[in-house]
Amino acid sequence: MSDASAEVAPTVLLETDEIIVLDKPSGWHSVRGKGDDRGERSVEAWLIDRDPELEHMPEAGLVHRLDRGTSGCLMVAKTLEASGFLQEELRIREGRIQKRYLAVVTGRPPRRGDFVLHFTSRYRGSKKVKVSDEGDHTVRGRCRWWRRDDLNPGPGRQVVEVELIGPGRRHQIRAGLAHLGTPIVGDTLYGGPAAERIMLHACSVTIEGRKVEAPIPAGFGGTTPD
């Protein structure tokens, strides 16, 4: 994956007294870690640079995370009360927060569908997660999706819009779509073809009826209006 996108800073899509919704570029880590010592950028460090008061919030107020290669909507709480509310809503299956993603996949999935799968680490520190049809409810992940035939990513590829239902699991969309036989372009970890980045974009988040959208990044899987 190219690191050129890491030079682009996050964009504030929405800010109130209690929350921020950012558009995270692909190539940025969500939280600080060893990558900071190598000059890699993290949204957590960027938030503290922008507002030093957020250093007193756990992970600078980040309510959830996106993988380094994933772009799009990322929610930040500016107060402990807002953090508690948002995290509780994310744990509810049909809560007042909805998160949707665009994924460019190989093959041609059904026009619409859903899955209920179980996601566990293969071993401590494993880069991949194991996906199974059966398992404990504590590792269960739910998604529904539908094809976006209005977007044209090129031959042999399809754009799907995915809604994450309830608490997300690590690599839930990436591993889940690969388990169904339609891996995401750029996600070589789960069998997708190589590309400049993982073609997964958190396109919108709806908080208590207020929808915030992150524009489709330039070069995202070659997607253009059909």
C-alpha positions in Angstrom: 0.0 0.0 0.0 1.2 3.4 -0.9 2.0 5.8 2.0 1.2 8.9 -0.1 -2.3 9.1 1.6 -0.6 9.3 5.0 0.5 12.9 4.0 -3.1 14.0 3.9 -4.5 15.0 7.3 -7.9 14.0 8.7 -10.8 16.2 7.8 -13.5 17.3 10.4 -16.9 16.4 9.0 -18.9 17.4 12.1 -18.0 19.0 15.4 -20.3 19.9 18.3 -19.6 20.6 22.0 -19.6 16.8 22.6 -18.5 14.9 19.5 -16.3 15.1 16.4 -16.7 13.0 13.3 -13.5 12.8 11.2 -12.7 11.6 7.8 -9.7 9.4 8.4 -7.3 9.0 5.4 -6.1 5.5 4.5 -2.6 5.0 5.8 -3.2 6.5 9.2 -3.4 4.5 12.4 -6.3 5.2 14.7 -4.4 5.1 18.0 -0.8 5.8 18.9 1.7 2.9 18.9 5.1 1.8 17.7 4.4 3.3 14.4 4.7 6.8 15.8 8.4 6.1 16.5 8.8 5.3 12.8 7.2 8.5 11.6 3.8 6.9 10.9 0.8 9.1 11.7 -2.0 8.3 14.1 -5.4 10.1 14.6 -4.9 10.0 18.3 -1.7 12.0 18.1 -3.3 14.4 15.6 -6.3 15.0 17.8 -4.1 15.9 20.8 -2.0 18.3 18.6 -5.3 19.9 17.5 -6.8 20.1 21.0 -4.4 19.3 24.0 -7.4 18.9 26.3 -8.2 15.6 24.6 -5.1 14.1 26.1 -7.2 13.6 29.2 -9.6 11.4 27.3 -8.9 7.7 26.8 -7.3 7.4 23.3 -8.0 11.1 22.8 -11.7 10.4 22.8 -11.8 7.8 20.0 -15.0 5.8 20.4 -14.0 3.1 17.9 -11.2 2.3 15.5 -10.6 1.9 11.8 -7.8 -0.3 10.4 -4.8 1.6 9.0 -5.8 0.9 5.4 -9.5 1.9 5.9 -10.6 5.4 5.4 -13.7 7.3 6.4 -15.9 8.2 9.3 -14.3 8.0 12.7 -16.2 9.2 15.9 -14.5 11.1 18.7 -16.1 12.0 22.0 -15.0 15.3 23.6 -16.5 14.4 27.1 -16.6 11.3 29.2 -20.4 11.5 29.1 -20.5 11.5 25.3 -18.0 8.7 25.2 -20.2 6.5 27.4 -23.3 7.3 25.4 -21.7 6.5 22.0 -20.0 3.3 23.2 -23.2 2.1 24.7 -25.2 2.8 21.5 -22.5 0.9 19.5 -23.1 -2.2 21.6 -26.8 -2.3 20.9 -27.8 -4.3 17.8 -30.4 -1.8 16.5 -29.2 1.3 18.4 -29.3 4.9 17.5 -25.9 4.8 15.7 -25.6 3.2 12.3 -22.2 2.7 10.5 -22.0 2.0 6.8 -19.0 1.1 4.6 -18.2 0.8 0.9 -16.1 -2.1 -0.1 -14.7 -3.0 -3.5 -14.8 -6.8 -3.8 -13.8 -9.4 -6.4 -16.4 -11.5 -8.0 -20.1 -10.8 -8.0 -21.9 -11.2 -4.7 -25.7 -11.5 -4.5 -27.7 -8.3 -4.9 -28.2 -8.2 -1.2 -27.6 -10.3 1.8 -26.4 -10.6 5.4 -24.2 -12.7 7.6 -23.9 -13.7 11.2 -20.4 -15.0 11.8 -18.0 -15.5 14.7 -14.5 -13.9 14.8 -11.7 -15.1 17.0 -7.9 -14.5 17.1 -6.0 -17.5 15.8 -3.3 -16.9 18.4 -2.0 -14.0 20.5 -0.7 -11.3 18.2 -2.1 -12.9 15.1 -2.6 -10.5 12.2 -5.6 -12.4 10.9 -8.8 -13.5 12.6 -10.5 -16.9 12.3 -14.1 -16.9 10.9 -16.6 -19.6 11.8 -20.4 -20.1 11.3 -20.8 -21.1 15.0 -19.4 -19.7 18.2 -20.0 -17.8 21.4 -22.2 -14.7 21.3 -19.3 -12.6 22.7 -17.4 -12.9 19.3 -20.5 -12.8 17.0 -20.6 -10.2 14.3 -23.5 -9.1 12.1 -23.6 -7.3 8.8 -26.1 -6.7 6.0 -25.0 -5.6 2.5 -26.4 -4.6 -0.9 -24.7 -4.1 -4.2 -24.1 -0.6 -5.5 -24.6 -1.0 -9.2 -24.4 2.8 -9.6 -20.6 2.6 -9.0 -18.3 1.0 -11.5 -15.0 -0.3 -10.1 -14.0 -2.2 -13.3 -14.2 -5.7 -14.7 -14.5 -8.6 -12.2 -15.2 -6.2 -9.3 -18.2 -5.0 -7.5 -19.0 -2.3 -4.9 -21.1 -3.3 -2.0 -22.4 -1.1 0.8 -22.2 -2.8 4.2 -24.0 -1.9 7.4 -22.3 -3.0 10.6 -25.0 -4.1 13.0 -24.2 -3.9 16.7 -20.7 -4.1 18.2 -18.1 -4.5 15.5 -15.5 -7.3 15.8 -11.8 -7.0 14.6 -11.6 -7.3 10.8 -15.3 -8.1 10.7 -16.1 -6.8 7.3 -12.7 -7.8 5.8 -12.7 -11.3 7.1 -16.5 -11.8 6.7 -16.6 -10.8 3.0 -13.5 -13.0 2.3 -15.3 -15.9 4.1 -18.2 -15.5 1.7 -15.8 -15.8 -1.3 -15.7 -12.1 -2.2 -12.5 -10.6 -0.6 -11.8 -6.9 -0.7 -9.5 -5.5 -3.3 -6.2 -4.6 -1.8 -6.7 -6.8 1.3 -4.0 -9.4 0.5 -4.2 -10.6 4.1 -7.6 -12.2 3.4 -6.9 -13.2 -0.2 -7.8 -10.1 -2.1 -5.8 -8.9 -5.1 -3.0 -6.4 -4.5 -3.8 -2.7 -4.8 -2.4 0.6 -3.6 -4.7 0.4 -0.5 -7.4 -1.7 1.0 -10.6 -0.7 -0.8 -12.7 -0.3 2.4 -14.2 3.1 3.2 -16.4 4.0 6.2 -18.8 6.1 4.1 -21.3 7.3 6.7 -22.3 7.3 10.3 -25.8 8.2 11.6 -26.1 9.4 15.1 -29.6 9.8 16.5 -31.0 10.5 13.0 -28.2 12.8 11.9 -26.3 11.3 9.0 -22.6 12.3 8.4 -21.0 11.2 5.1 -17.3 10.9 4.1 -16.7 11.5 0.4 -15.4 8.6 -1.6 -11.6 9.1 -1.8 -10.0 9.7 -5.2 -8.8 6.5 -6.7 -11.0 4.3 -4.5 -11.0 1.1 -6.5 -11.6 3.1 -9.7 -15.2 3.8 -8.7 -16.9 6.1 -11.0 -20.6 6.8 -11.7 -21.9 4.1 -14.0 
